[in-house]
Amino acid sequence: MKPVSGSPSLSEVALNTLLWEAAVMTLVIGFVELNLPKGKNDPRDFGWVLLSGALLETIAMGFIIADRNIFGATVAAAFILLLWALGLPLAIGGGNRMAVNHAVWFTGLLFLGFTIFAAQHGLYTLSVALGLLVIVTIFLGAAGYTGNAALRKIGAAASLVDGFVFLIMAYAGAVGIALP
């Protein structure tokens, strides 16, 4: 790792805020889906946390779009879609869970494409973070379809690990360290 020289673009700054929010959101998703601490998770509170992240990330995405960073904007849009789709029904206490499962599962397929692209372009840390999102979305989506608790735990555990990967990426970006 080496310090990044020069002034970051508006898009890079906005993307770094998205990394921090992705860290918090994936950690929260992992803890809630694993029901940690036991019996202390309120679905509506979870929904409001996801909506807060969705709102902040939507604002940041505007700056990424303004800087014409198409890859960054598309990755951000996929993650933001999930936060809005998951957060709204939880916050209001309703919604079509099957439609949400479809959004989660198909976004996982999009994350798979992003993972491959990132790895091909030498963005290895990003490809790990996105690859874990593939596991999170595919397994949590499948758990939603089937009601299988084991699938939910795998997705939740991947979400926790991914939260720490995003946390490392956000910290590195904030202090000017370029990760591979």
VODO-808226 format. One line per 4 residues: their letters; for each residue x, y, z of N, C-alpha, C. Coordinates in nm, 4 decimals. Layout:
A	X:Y:Z:X:Y:Z:X:Y:Z  ...
This chain:
MKPV	0.0840:-0.1173:0.0000:0.0000:0.0000:0.0000:0.0881:0.1231:0.0000  0.0502:0.2188:-0.0814:0.1255:0.3433:-0.0859:0.0284:0.4606:-0.0807  0.0712:0.5724:-0.0253:-0.0157:0.6896:-0.0213:-0.0491:0.7371:-0.1622  -0.1713:0.7853:-0.1801:-0.2167:0.8375:-0.3082:-0.1729:0.9826:-0.3173
SGSP	-0.1111:1.0188:-0.4300:-0.0684:1.1576:-0.4458:-0.1707:1.2330:-0.5297  -0.1723:1.3648:-0.5149:-0.2636:1.4473:-0.5913:-0.3980:1.4626:-0.5230  -0.4775:1.5460:-0.5826:-0.6096:1.5737:-0.5278:-0.7111:1.4766:-0.5881  -0.7923:1.4119:-0.5047:-0.8900:1.3177:-0.5587:-1.0013:1.3912:-0.6345
SLSE	-1.0598:1.3230:-0.7305:-1.1715:1.3803:-0.8051:-1.2963:1.3788:-0.7168  -1.3954:1.4543:-0.7587:-1.5236:1.4570:-0.6891:-1.5832:1.3164:-0.6813  -1.5695:1.2420:-0.7888:-1.6203:1.1057:-0.7942:-1.5496:1.0154:-0.6932  -1.4168:1.0307:-0.6809:-1.3418:0.9483:-0.5858:-1.3826:0.9783:-0.4415
VALN	-1.4050:1.1055:-0.4125:-1.4499:1.1435:-0.2784:-1.5880:1.0841:-0.2508  -1.6794:1.0987:-0.3460:-1.8146:1.0449:-0.3288:-1.8121:0.8927:-0.3163  -1.7287:0.8268:-0.3980:-1.7177:0.6809:-0.3890:-1.6645:0.6373:-0.2535  -1.5736:0.7144:-0.1957:-1.5218:0.6774:-0.0641:-1.6302:0.6875:0.0424
TLLW	-1.7196:0.7873:0.0302:-1.8311:0.7934:0.1260:-1.9228:0.6729:0.1069  -1.9374:0.6287:-0.0186:-2.0181:0.5088:-0.0438:-1.9551:0.3849:0.0190  -1.8231:0.3782:0.0191:-1.7561:0.2641:0.0826:-1.7857:0.2604:0.2317  -1.7801:0.3772:0.2959:-1.8101:0.3839:0.4386:-1.9551:0.3412:0.4639
EAAV	-2.0478:0.3946:0.3857:-2.1886:0.3581:0.4035:-2.2114:0.2108:0.3729  -2.1425:0.1582:0.2709:-2.1544:0.0153:0.2403:-2.1031:-0.0674:0.3570  -1.9957:-0.0217:0.4216:-1.9431:-0.0927:0.5390:-2.0478:-0.0985:0.6485  -2.1053:0.0149:0.6802:-2.2055:0.0196:0.7877:-2.3274:-0.0645:0.7503
MTLV	-2.3758:-0.0493:0.6278:-2.4969:-0.1216:0.5868:-2.4750:-0.2728:0.5876  -2.3604:-0.3199:0.5339:-2.3381:-0.4650:0.5305:-2.3154:-0.5210:0.6710  -2.2519:-0.4434:0.7586:-2.2379:-0.4882:0.8977:-2.3745:-0.4978:0.9655  -2.4583:-0.3960:0.9466:-2.5924:-0.3978:1.0066:-2.6731:-0.5148:0.9517
IGFV	-2.6691:-0.5346:0.8202:-2.7434:-0.6463:0.7593:-2.6949:-0.7785:0.8189  -2.5634:-0.7965:0.8286:-2.5101:-0.9208:0.8844:-2.5554:-0.9449:1.0271  -2.5445:-0.8423:1.1127:-2.5854:-0.8582:1.2520:-2.7350:-0.8858:1.2644  -2.8166:-0.8128:1.1884:-2.9617:-0.8318:1.1981:-3.0018:-0.9688:1.1454
ELNL	-2.9460:-1.0081:1.0296:-2.9821:-1.1377:0.9713:-2.9370:-1.2545:1.0581  -2.8308:-1.2344:1.1372:-2.7871:-1.3374:1.2316:-2.8563:-1.3227:1.3671  -2.9440:-1.2218:1.3780:-3.0200:-1.1938:1.5003:-2.9259:-1.1703:1.6192  -2.8251:-1.0847:1.5954:-2.7301:-1.0506:1.7007:-2.7487:-0.9052:1.7411
PKGK	-2.7629:-0.8730:1.8648:-2.7818:-0.9655:1.9764:-2.9209:-1.0287:1.9706  -2.9325:-1.1466:2.0228:-3.0551:-1.2266:2.0140:-3.1782:-1.1491:2.0612  -3.2789:-1.1440:1.9739:-3.4085:-1.0874:2.0096:-3.4123:-0.9366:2.0259  -3.3055:-0.8652:1.9911:-3.3003:-0.7198:2.0128:-3.3214:-0.6400:1.8840
NDPR	-3.3503:-0.7056:1.7718:-3.3605:-0.6383:1.6430:-3.5055:-0.6120:1.6056  -3.5381:-0.4863:1.5833:-3.6716:-0.4452:1.5410:-3.6682:-0.4223:1.3899  -3.7516:-0.4931:1.3116:-3.7489:-0.4770:1.1663:-3.7696:-0.3323:1.1203  -3.8530:-0.2570:1.1902:-3.8741:-0.1175:1.1483:-3.7496:-0.0331:1.1707
DFGW	-3.6804:-0.0541:1.2823:-3.5547:0.0184:1.3051:-3.4533:-0.0184:1.1964  -3.4472:-0.1447:1.1625:-3.3591:-0.1928:1.0571:-3.3931:-0.1215:0.9263  -3.5218:-0.1114:0.8970:-3.5666:-0.0426:0.7760:-3.5234:0.1023:0.7723  -3.5358:0.1716:0.8845:-3.4963:0.3128:0.8893:-3.3454:0.3296:0.8728
VLLS	-3.2680:0.2375:0.9273:-3.1226:0.2433:0.9085:-3.0890:0.2248:0.7602  -3.1520:0.1272:0.6959:-3.1275:0.1046:0.5537:-3.1703:0.2252:0.4702  -3.2827:0.2862:0.5053:-3.3285:0.4044:0.4319:-3.2339:0.5226:0.4505  -3.1796:0.5380:0.5696:-3.0822:0.6455:0.5934:-2.9606:0.6265:0.5030
GALL	-2.9111:0.5031:0.4972:-2.7985:0.4731:0.4083:-2.8349:0.4944:0.2625  -2.9565:0.4550:0.2242:-3.0011:0.4723:0.0857:-3.0044:0.6200:0.0483  -3.0546:0.7029:0.1380:-3.0623:0.8464:0.1102:-2.9220:0.9063:0.0950  -2.8338:0.8760:0.1886:-2.6969:0.9288:0.1808:-2.6246:0.8793:0.0551
ETIA	-2.6431:0.7535:0.0222:-2.5771:0.6990:-0.0956:-2.6363:0.7555:-0.2245  -2.7658:0.7836:-0.2248:-2.8288:0.8447:-0.3419:-2.7696:0.9833:-0.3669  -2.7499:1.0596:-0.2603:-2.6874:1.1926:-0.2736:-2.5453:1.1784:-0.3280  -2.4679:1.0873:-0.2715:-2.3296:1.0670:-0.3173:-2.3268:1.0234:-0.4633
MGFI	-2.4225:0.9412:-0.5038:-2.4259:0.8945:-0.6420:-2.4442:1.0120:-0.7377  -2.5164:1.1141:-0.6963:-2.5317:1.2330:-0.7805:-2.3977:1.2949:-0.8155  -2.3058:1.2984:-0.7198:-2.1721:1.3525:-0.7447:-2.0912:1.2606:-0.8366  -2.1109:1.1322:-0.8222:-2.0410:1.0360:-0.9077:-2.0894:1.0504:-1.0516
IADR	-2.2199:1.0675:-1.0674:-2.2768:1.0885:-1.2009:-2.2264:1.2206:-1.2590  -2.2238:1.3249:-1.1764:-2.1766:1.4557:-1.2233:-2.0324:1.4479:-1.2719  -1.9533:1.3586:-1.2142:-1.8129:1.3415:-1.2540:-1.7994:1.2431:-1.3713  -1.9125:1.1927:-1.4193:-1.9187:1.1023:-1.5352:-1.8441:0.9705:-1.5132
NIFG	-1.8527:0.9165:-1.3925:-1.7891:0.7889:-1.3607:-1.8960:0.6807:-1.3760  -1.9060:0.6233:-1.4955:-2.0158:0.5320:-1.5270:-2.0084:0.4017:-1.4458  -1.8877:0.3451:-1.4297:-1.8760:0.2221:-1.3519:-1.9126:0.2472:-1.2063  -1.8561:0.3519:-1.1469:-1.8873:0.3858:-1.0079:-2.0350:0.4127:-0.9868
ATVA	-2.0963:0.4844:-1.0810:-2.2390:0.5165:-1.0680:-2.3253:0.3913:-1.0792  -2.2870:0.3000:-1.1663:-2.3661:0.1779:-1.1848:-2.3547:0.0858:-1.0634  -2.2336:0.0703:-1.0109:-2.2157:-0.0105:-0.8891:-2.2944:0.0519:-0.7740  -2.2836:0.1844:-0.7598:-2.3565:0.2536:-0.6534:-2.5068:0.2356:-0.6702
AAFI	-2.5556:0.2477:-0.7922:-2.6998:0.2341:-0.8170:-2.7508:0.0956:-0.7774  -2.6712:-0.0073:-0.8054:-2.7122:-0.1438:-0.7694:-2.7247:-0.1580:-0.6180  -2.6256:-0.1057:-0.5457:-2.6293:-0.1153:-0.3994:-2.7429:-0.0302:-0.3429  -2.7625:0.0876:-0.3992:-2.8680:0.1786:-0.3521:-3.0059:0.1170:-0.3751
LLLW	-3.0236:0.0526:-0.4904:-3.1513:-0.0149:-0.5165:-3.1846:-0.1128:-0.4055  -3.0848:-0.1907:-0.3651:-3.1079:-0.2880:-0.2584:-3.1485:-0.2202:-0.1280  -3.0825:-0.1100:-0.0940:-3.1146:-0.0422:0.0316:-3.2561:0.0136:0.0305  -3.2964:0.0762:-0.0799:-3.4336:0.1276:-0.0891:-3.5346:0.0121:-0.0890
ALGL	-3.5066:-0.0929:-0.1691:-3.6006:-0.2055:-0.1806:-3.6174:-0.2799:-0.0487  -3.5092:-0.2930:0.0282:-3.5172:-0.3605:0.1577:-3.5699:-0.2674:0.2663  -3.5256:-0.1422:0.2638:-3.5580:-0.0487:0.3718:-3.7024:-0.0043:0.3760  -3.7608:0.0293:0.2610:-3.8991:0.0797:0.2611:-4.0000:-0.0194:0.3196
PLAI	-4.0038:-0.1442:0.2714:-4.1021:-0.2375:0.3289:-4.0811:-0.2630:0.4785  -3.9546:-0.2684:0.5211:-3.9270:-0.2910:0.6631:-3.9724:-0.1714:0.7469  -3.9449:-0.0510:0.6982:-3.9789:0.0697:0.7736:-4.1293:0.0896:0.7859  -4.2029:0.0570:0.6795:-4.3486:0.0779:0.6837:-4.4244:-0.0472:0.7259
GGGN	-4.3525:-0.1567:0.7391:-4.4155:-0.2790:0.7874:-4.5011:-0.3503:0.6847  -4.4611:-0.3496:0.5603:-4.5391:-0.4187:0.4575:-4.4580:-0.4323:0.3311  -4.5266:-0.4633:0.2236:-4.4601:-0.4749:0.0950:-4.4627:-0.6171:0.0440  -4.4157:-0.6324:-0.0783:-4.4135:-0.7611:-0.1455:-4.2757:-0.8238:-0.1281
RMAV	-4.2645:-0.9166:-0.0353:-4.1340:-0.9787:-0.0056:-4.0788:-1.0541:-0.1271  -4.1670:-1.1125:-0.2099:-4.1177:-1.1863:-0.3251:-4.0517:-1.0911:-0.4250  -4.1102:-0.9728:-0.4444:-4.0493:-0.8739:-0.5337:-3.9134:-0.8304:-0.4793  -3.9034:-0.8146:-0.3485:-3.7757:-0.7774:-0.2871:-3.6740:-0.8896:-0.3082
NHAV	-3.7158:-1.0148:-0.2932:-3.6254:-1.1278:-0.3178:-3.5727:-1.1256:-0.4613  -3.6617:-1.0945:-0.5570:-3.6180:-1.0855:-0.6970:-3.5113:-0.9767:-0.7114  -3.5349:-0.8598:-0.6508:-3.4389:-0.7486:-0.6605:-3.3042:-0.7877:-0.5998  -3.3092:-0.8542:-0.4865:-3.1856:-0.8952:-0.4195:-3.1105:-0.9973:-0.5055
WFTG	-3.1796:-1.0975:-0.5525:-3.1158:-1.2057:-0.6273:-3.0576:-1.1558:-0.7594  -3.1355:-1.0797:-0.8357:-3.0864:-1.0335:-0.9659:-2.9762:-0.9292:-0.9520  -2.9788:-0.8519:-0.8448:-2.8689:-0.7587:-0.8204:-2.7415:-0.8371:-0.7902  -2.7551:-0.9521:-0.7277:-2.6396:-1.0393:-0.7052:-2.5739:-1.0806:-0.8357
LLFL	-2.6549:-1.1077:-0.9379:-2.5985:-1.1425:-1.0684:-2.5225:-1.0236:-1.1288  -2.5768:-0.9031:-1.1109:-2.5081:-0.7833:-1.1585:-2.3757:-0.7645:-1.0839  -2.3766:-0.7863:-0.9516:-2.2535:-0.7773:-0.8738:-2.1497:-0.8792:-0.9208  -2.1950:-0.9945:-0.9688:-2.1020:-1.0946:-1.0219:-2.0280:-1.0372:-1.1429
GFTI	-2.1003:-0.9718:-1.2318:-2.0359:-0.9082:-1.3469:-1.9388:-0.8003:-1.3040  -1.9776:-0.7185:-1.2043:-1.8883:-0.6144:-1.1529:-1.7627:-0.6752:-1.0911  -1.7789:-0.7877:-1.0222:-1.6651:-0.8558:-0.9583:-1.5645:-0.9003:-1.0631  -1.6141:-0.9601:-1.1687:-1.5264:-1.0077:-1.2767:-1.4553:-0.8895:-1.3418
FAAQ	-1.5291:-0.7827:-1.3700:-1.4701:-0.6636:-1.4308:-1.3605:-0.6056:-1.3416  -1.3898:-0.5918:-1.2126:-1.2919:-0.5346:-1.1189:-1.1657:-0.6194:-1.1134  -1.1810:-0.7519:-1.1086:-1.0643:-0.8404:-1.1035:-0.9824:-0.8316:-1.2321  -1.0500:-0.8241:-1.3465:-0.9794:-0.8143:-1.4739:-0.8985:-0.6853:-1.4858
HGLY	-0.9408:-0.5825:-1.4137:-0.8735:-0.4531:-1.4215:-0.7801:-0.4283:-1.3019  -0.7464:-0.5343:-1.2291:-0.6490:-0.5230:-1.1204:-0.7014:-0.4568:-0.9940  -0.8325:-0.4424:-0.9819:-0.8931:-0.3825:-0.8620:-0.9294:-0.4952:-0.7663  -0.8266:-0.5568:-0.7096:-0.8451:-0.6809:-0.6352:-0.9220:-0.6625:-0.5042
TLSV	-0.8953:-0.5566:-0.4323:-0.9687:-0.5345:-0.3071:-1.1160:-0.5102:-0.3373  -1.1431:-0.4287:-0.4392:-1.2817:-0.4043:-0.4792:-1.3474:-0.5338:-0.5259  -1.2729:-0.6173:-0.5972:-1.3327:-0.7426:-0.6449:-1.3662:-0.8356:-0.5282  -1.2890:-0.8330:-0.4206:-1.3225:-0.9125:-0.3015:-1.4516:-0.8586:-0.2386
ALGL	-1.4588:-0.7253:-0.2230:-1.5790:-0.6650:-0.1625:-1.7028:-0.6940:-0.2471  -1.6911:-0.6793:-0.3779:-1.8058:-0.7061:-0.4655:-1.8373:-0.8555:-0.4704  -1.7332:-0.9386:-0.4695:-1.7556:-1.0838:-0.4691:-1.8311:-1.1293:-0.3454  -1.7982:-1.0688:-0.2320:-1.8741:-1.1012:-0.1103:-2.0191:-1.0546:-0.1223
LVIV	-2.0416:-0.9403:-0.1904:-2.1801:-0.8958:-0.2128:-2.2571:-0.9958:-0.2985  -2.1865:-1.0620:-0.3903:-2.2515:-1.1677:-0.4697:-2.3030:-1.2765:-0.3756  -2.2169:-1.3217:-0.2849:-2.2574:-1.4259:-0.1889:-2.3721:-1.3765:-0.1018  -2.3615:-1.2534:-0.0523:-2.4664:-1.1965:0.0334:-2.5995:-1.1969:-0.0398
TIFL	-2.6015:-1.1390:-0.1594:-2.7287:-1.1229:-0.2300:-2.7859:-1.2551:-0.2800  -2.7028:-1.3403:-0.3340:-2.7527:-1.4691:-0.3851:-2.8066:-1.5545:-0.2699  -2.7326:-1.5615:-0.1600:-2.7763:-1.6465:-0.0488:-2.8957:-1.5870:0.0258  -2.8957:-1.4557:0.0499:-3.0117:-1.3964:0.1183:-3.1348:-1.3984:0.0282
GAAG	-3.1148:-1.3783:-0.1016:-3.2276:-1.3896:-0.1944:-3.2833:-1.5312:-0.1964  -3.1945:-1.6309:-0.2044:-3.2385:-1.7715:-0.2035:-3.3063:-1.8062:-0.0715  -3.2539:-1.7525:0.0388:-3.3174:-1.7768:0.1695:-3.4561:-1.7168:0.1730  -3.4719:-1.6007:0.1106:-3.6041:-1.5392:0.1043:-3.7029:-1.6216:0.0233
YTGN	-3.6557:-1.6826:-0.0844:-3.7413:-1.7675:-0.1668:-3.7808:-1.8950:-0.0934  -3.6844:-1.9557:-0.0234:-3.7042:-2.0895:0.0313:-3.7355:-2.0932:0.1805  -3.7012:-1.9845:0.2511:-3.7160:-1.9843:0.3965:-3.6073:-2.0659:0.4664  -3.5018:-2.0993:0.3949:-3.3936:-2.1825:0.4472:-3.3023:-2.1009:0.5394
AALR	-3.2985:-2.1374:0.6661:-3.2188:-2.0645:0.7658:-3.0691:-2.0773:0.7404  -3.0236:-2.1910:0.6889:-2.8803:-2.2093:0.6619:-2.8332:-2.1130:0.5529  -2.9136:-2.0944:0.4484:-2.8788:-2.0002:0.3425:-2.8718:-1.8577:0.3980  -2.9651:-1.8241:0.4859:-2.9679:-1.6917:0.5475:-2.8413:-1.6684:0.6313
KIGA	-2.7987:-1.7695:0.7055:-2.6785:-1.7553:0.7883:-2.5530:-1.7392:0.7034  -2.5444:-1.8099:0.5912:-2.4290:-1.7959:0.5023:-2.4250:-1.6542:0.4457  -2.5396:-1.6061:0.3977:-2.5467:-1.4702:0.3442:-2.5144:-1.3663:0.4502  -2.5650:-1.3867:0.5712:-2.5403:-1.2924:0.6810:-2.3940:-1.2910:0.7216
AASL	-2.3325:-1.4082:0.7289:-2.1903:-1.4152:0.7642:-2.1047:-1.3469:0.6574  -2.1391:-1.3685:0.5303:-2.0668:-1.3015:0.4220:-2.0847:-1.1501:0.4308  -2.2025:-1.1072:0.4719:-2.2289:-0.9642:0.4878:-2.1414:-0.9041:0.5975  -2.1258:-0.9755:0.7083:-2.0385:-0.9271:0.8159:-1.8940:-0.9137:0.7681
VDGF	-1.8439:-1.0162:0.7015:-1.7064:-1.0117:0.6503:-1.6928:-0.8965:0.5506  -1.7911:-0.8832:0.4634:-1.7891:-0.7775:0.3625:-1.7892:-0.6389:0.4269  -1.8622:-0.6250:0.5364:-1.8638:-0.4973:0.6076:-1.7245:-0.4563:0.6507  -1.6460:-0.5514:0.6980:-1.5095:-0.5198:0.7394:-1.4186:-0.4905:0.6199
VFLI	-1.4415:-0.5584:0.5073:-1.3644:-0.5281:0.3860:-1.3947:-0.3850:0.3406  -1.5233:-0.3481:0.3367:-1.5604:-0.2116:0.2989:-1.5042:-0.1099:0.3985  -1.5023:-0.1458:0.5260:-1.4479:-0.0567:0.6293:-1.2990:-0.0299:0.6043  -1.2247:-0.1328:0.5727:-1.0829:-0.1180:0.5411:-1.0653:-0.0313:0.4166
MAYA	-1.1469:-0.0550:0.3149:-1.1378:0.0244:0.1928:-1.1692:0.1714:0.2191  -1.2720:0.1973:0.2976:-1.3112:0.3359:0.3288:-1.2015:0.4069:0.4075  -1.1452:0.3379:0.5052:-1.0380:0.3973:0.5849:-0.9168:0.4272:0.4964  -0.8786:0.3291:0.4155:-0.7620:0.3476:0.3275:-0.7843:0.4662:0.2339
GAVG	-0.9025:0.4757:0.1770:-0.9316:0.5868:0.0887:-0.9291:0.7204:0.1588  -0.9802:0.7232:0.2815:-0.9854:0.8487:0.3573:-0.8478:0.8999:0.3952  -0.7541:0.8087:0.4203:-0.6191:0.8514:0.4597:-0.5210:0.8508:0.3436  -0.5719:0.8210:0.2232:-0.4879:0.8316:0.1047:-0.4017:0.7117:0.0722
IALP	-0.4437:0.5931:0.1124:-0.3684:0.4720:0.0822:-0.4388:0.3998:-0.0326  -0.3644:0.3724:-0.1377:-0.4189:0.3000:-0.2516:-0.4072:0.1507:-0.2256  -0.5197:0.0818:-0.2278:-0.5197:-0.0645:-0.2122:-0.5152:-0.1290:-0.3507  -0.4618:-0.2507:-0.3577:-0.4556:-0.3174:-0.4892:-0.5947:-0.3484:-0.5427
